[in-house]
């Protein structure tokens, strides 16, 4: 089975469009659509989005939604 790779030049499906990953900078991805639109998305948000997939292979494993740790009691979080 081929592993999908999220790297500059990768073709992605996200938010109802097909994008090319143009820039990876820290935790930010700059996406460019076939129509010329651009979007800057934090990688955790991109990976957690249910519409996200990488062309050419299976999508990376889903990332849990944000703020799950905040739902735990403070003593468990060590706050």
ROSE-4610 file (N, C-alpha, C; in Angstrom, 1 decimal, always signed):
// ROSE-4610
residu = [X/X/X/X/X/X/X/X/X/X/X/X/X/X/X/X/X/X/X/X/X/X/X/X/X/X/X/X/X/X/X/X/X/X/X/X/X/X/X/X/X/X/X/X/X/X/X/X/X/X/X/X/X/X/X/X/X/X/X/X/X/X/X/X/X/X/X/X/X/X/X/X/X/X/X/X/X/X/X/X/X/X/X/X/X/X/X/X/X/X/X/X/X/X/X/X/X/X/X/X/X/X/X/X/X/X/X/X/X/X/X/X/X/X/X/X/X/X/X/X/X/X/X/X/X/X/X/X/X/X/X/X/X/X/X/X/X/X/X/X/X/X/X/X/X/X/X/X/X/X/X/X/X/X/X/X/X/X/X/X/X/X/X/X/X/X/X/X/X/X/X/X/X/X/X/X/X/X/X/X/X/X/X/X/X/X/X/X/X/X/X/X/X/X/X/X/X/X/X/X/X/X/X/X/X/X/X/X/X/X/X/X/X/X/X/X/X/X/X/X/X/X/X/X/X/X/X/X/X/X/X/X/X/X/X/X/X]
num = [1/1/1/2/2/2/3/3/3/4/4/4/5/5/5/6/6/6/7/7/7/8/8/8/9/9/9/10/10/10/11/11/11/12/12/12/13/13/13/14/14/14/15/15/15/16/16/16/17/17/17/18/18/18/19/19/19/20/20/20/21/21/21/22/22/22/23/23/23/24/24/24/25/25/25/26/26/26/27/27/27/28/28/28/29/29/29/30/30/30/31/31/31/32/32/32/33/33/33/34/34/34/35/35/35/36/36/36/37/37/37/38/38/38/39/39/39/40/40/40/41/41/41/42/42/42/43/43/43/44/44/44/45/45/45/46/46/46/47/47/47/48/48/48/49/49/49/50/50/50/51/51/51/52/52/52/53/53/53/54/54/54/55/55/55/56/56/56/57/57/57/58/58/58/59/59/59/60/60/60/61/61/61/62/62/62/63/63/63/64/64/64/65/65/65/66/66/66/67/67/67/68/68/68/69/69/69/70/70/70/71/71/71/72/72/72/73/73/73/74/74/74/75/75/75/76/76/76/77/77/77/78/78/78/79/79/79]
x = [+0.8/+0.0/+0.9/+0.6/+1.3/+0.9/+1.9/+1.7/+1.6/+0.6/+0.5/+1.5/+2.1/+3.0/+2.5/+2.6/+2.2/+3.5/+3.8/+5.0/+4.7/+5.6/+5.4/+5.2/+4.2/+3.9/+2.8/+2.5/+1.4/+0.1/-0.8/-2.1/-3.1/-3.9/-4.8/-6.2/-7.1/-8.5/-8.8/-9.4/-9.7/-10.8/-11.8/-12.8/-13.5/-13.7/-14.5/-13.7/-12.3/-11.5/-10.3/-9.7/-8.4/-7.3/-6.3/-5.2/-3.9/-2.9/-1.5/-0.8/-0.1/+0.6/+1.8/+1.8/+2.8/+4.0/+3.6/+4.6/+4.3/+5.3/+5.2/+6.2/+5.6/+6.4/+6.0/+6.8/+6.4/+5.2/+4.1/+2.8/+1.8/+2.3/+1.4/+1.6/+0.5/+0.6/-0.1/+0.6/-0.1/-0.5/-1.8/-2.4/-2.8/-2.7/-3.1/-4.0/-5.2/-6.2/-5.9/-6.6/-6.5/-7.0/-7.9/-8.5/-7.6/-6.6/-5.7/-5.9/-6.9/-7.2/-6.1/-5.8/-4.8/-5.5/-4.9/-5.4/-4.1/-4.1/-3.1/-3.8/-3.4/-4.1/-3.1/-3.4/-2.5/-2.7/-1.5/-1.6/-2.5/-2.6/-3.5/-5.0/-5.4/-6.7/-6.9/-5.9/-6.0/-6.1/-5.3/-5.4/-6.6/-7.2/-8.4/-9.7/-9.6/-10.8/-11.3/-12.6/-13.1/-13.0/-12.9/-12.8/-11.3/-10.4/-9.0/-8.6/-7.9/-7.2/-6.1/-5.2/-4.0/-4.2/-4.1/-4.2/-3.0/-3.2/-2.1/-1.9/-2.8/-2.7/-3.7/-3.7/-4.6/-4.2/-5.2/-5.0/-4.2/-3.4/-2.8/-3.9/-3.6/-4.6/-5.2/-6.5/-7.2/-6.6/-6.6/-6.1/-7.4/-7.3/-8.5/-8.8/-10.1/-10.4/-9.6/-9.5/-8.8/-9.6/-8.8/-9.4/-9.9/-9.5/-9.9/-9.3/-8.1/-7.4/-8.1/-8.7/-9.3/-10.6/-11.1/-12.3/-12.0/-10.7/-10.3/-10.3/-10.5/-10.3/-8.9/-8.8/-7.6/-6.5/-6.9/-5.9/-5.3/-6.0/-5.5/-4.6/-4.9/-4.0/-2.8/-2.7/-1.6/-1.6/-2.8/-2.9/-2.9]
y = [-1.2/+0.0/+1.2/+2.2/+3.4/+4.4/+5.0/+5.9/+7.3/+8.1/+9.4/+10.3/+11.3/+12.2/+13.6/+14.3/+15.7/+16.5/+17.0/+17.7/+18.8/+19.7/+20.8/+20.1/+20.5/+20.0/+18.9/+18.5/+17.4/+18.0/+17.2/+17.6/+17.1/+18.0/+17.8/+18.1/+17.4/+17.8/+18.3/+19.5/+20.2/+21.2/+21.3/+22.3/+22.4/+21.3/+21.3/+21.6/+21.7/+22.1/+21.2/+21.2/+20.5/+21.6/+21.4/+22.3/+21.7/+22.6/+22.2/+22.8/+22.0/+22.5/+23.3/+24.6/+25.5/+25.8/+25.9/+26.3/+25.6/+25.0/+24.5/+25.3/+26.0/+26.9/+26.6/+25.9/+25.6/+24.7/+25.2/+24.4/+25.0/+25.8/+26.4/+25.9/+25.7/+25.2/+26.3/+26.7/+27.6/+26.8/+26.9/+26.1/+27.0/+26.5/+27.2/+26.3/+26.8/+26.0/+26.1/+25.2/+25.2/+26.5/+27.2/+28.5/+29.7/+29.4/+30.5/+31.1/+30.5/+31.0/+30.5/+31.2/+30.8/+30.7/+29.8/+29.7/+29.3/+29.9/+29.5/+28.8/+27.5/+26.7/+26.1/+26.1/+25.4/+23.9/+23.2/+21.7/+20.9/+21.2/+20.4/+20.6/+21.8/+22.0/+21.3/+21.3/+20.7/+19.2/+18.6/+17.1/+16.7/+17.5/+17.2/+17.3/+18.1/+18.3/+17.1/+16.7/+15.5/+15.4/+16.6/+16.5/+16.4/+16.4/+16.4/+15.0/+15.0/+13.7/+14.2/+13.3/+13.5/+12.6/+13.3/+12.5/+11.6/+10.4/+9.4/+8.4/+8.4/+7.5/+7.8/+7.0/+7.2/+8.4/+9.1/+10.2/+9.8/+10.7/+10.4/+10.2/+9.5/+9.2/+10.5/+10.4/+11.6/+12.1/+13.4/+14.0/+14.3/+14.0/+14.3/+15.8/+16.1/+17.6/+18.3/+19.6/+20.4/+20.5/+20.8/+21.1/+19.9/+18.7/+17.5/+17.5/+18.0/+18.0/+19.0/+20.0/+21.0/+20.4/+19.4/+18.7/+17.9/+17.6/+16.8/+17.6/+17.0/+17.8/+18.4/+19.5/+20.2/+19.3/+18.5/+17.7/+16.7/+16.2/+15.3/+16.0/+17.2/+18.0/+18.5/+18.5/+19.0/+20.5/+21.1/+22.6/+23.1]
z = [+0.0/+0.0/+0.0/-0.8/-0.9/+0.2/+0.8/+1.9/+1.2/+1.5/+1.0/+1.7/+1.0/+1.6/+1.5/+2.6/+2.6/+2.5/+1.3/+1.1/+0.0/-0.1/-1.1/-2.5/-3.2/-4.5/-4.4/-3.2/-3.1/-3.5/-4.1/-4.5/-3.3/-2.8/-1.7/-2.0/-1.4/-1.4/+0.0/+0.0/+1.3/+1.0/+1.9/+1.8/+0.5/-0.2/-1.4/-2.6/-2.5/-3.6/-3.7/-4.9/-5.1/-5.0/-4.2/-3.9/-4.2/-4.4/-4.4/-3.2/-2.5/-1.3/-1.8/-1.7/-2.2/-1.2/+0.1/+1.1/+2.4/+3.0/+4.4/+5.2/+6.2/+7.1/+8.5/+9.3/+10.6/+10.6/+11.3/+11.3/+10.3/+9.4/+8.4/+7.0/+6.3/+4.9/+4.1/+3.0/+2.0/+0.9/+0.6/-0.5/-1.6/-2.9/-4.1/-4.8/-5.2/-5.9/-7.4/-8.1/-9.6/-10.2/-9.4/-9.9/-9.5/-8.8/-8.4/-7.0/-6.3/-4.9/-4.0/-2.9/-1.9/-0.6/+0.3/+1.6/+2.5/+3.7/+4.7/+5.8/+6.0/+7.0/+8.0/+9.3/+10.2/+10.0/+10.0/+9.7/+10.5/+11.9/+12.7/+12.2/+11.8/+11.3/+9.9/+9.1/+7.8/+8.0/+8.8/+9.0/+9.7/+10.6/+11.3/+10.5/+9.4/+8.6/+7.9/+8.0/+7.4/+5.9/+5.2/+3.8/+3.3/+4.2/+3.8/+3.3/+2.1/+1.6/+0.7/+0.5/-0.3/-1.6/-2.7/-4.0/-4.1/-4.6/-4.8/-3.7/-2.7/-1.6/-0.5/+0.5/+1.6/+2.4/+3.0/+3.8/+5.1/+5.6/+6.9/+7.9/+9.0/+10.1/+10.5/+10.9/+11.4/+12.7/+12.8/+14.1/+14.9/+16.2/+17.0/+17.0/+17.3/+17.4/+18.5/+18.3/+19.3/+20.6/+21.6/+22.9/+23.7/+23.3/+24.0/+25.4/+25.5/+26.9/+27.8/+27.3/+28.1/+28.8/+28.2/+28.8/+30.0/+30.2/+31.3/+32.6/+33.8/+35.0/+35.2/+35.8/+36.0/+36.6/+37.6/+38.3/+37.4/+36.4/+35.4/+34.4/+34.1/+33.2/+33.8/+35.2/+35.9/+36.0/+35.9/+35.9/+37.4]
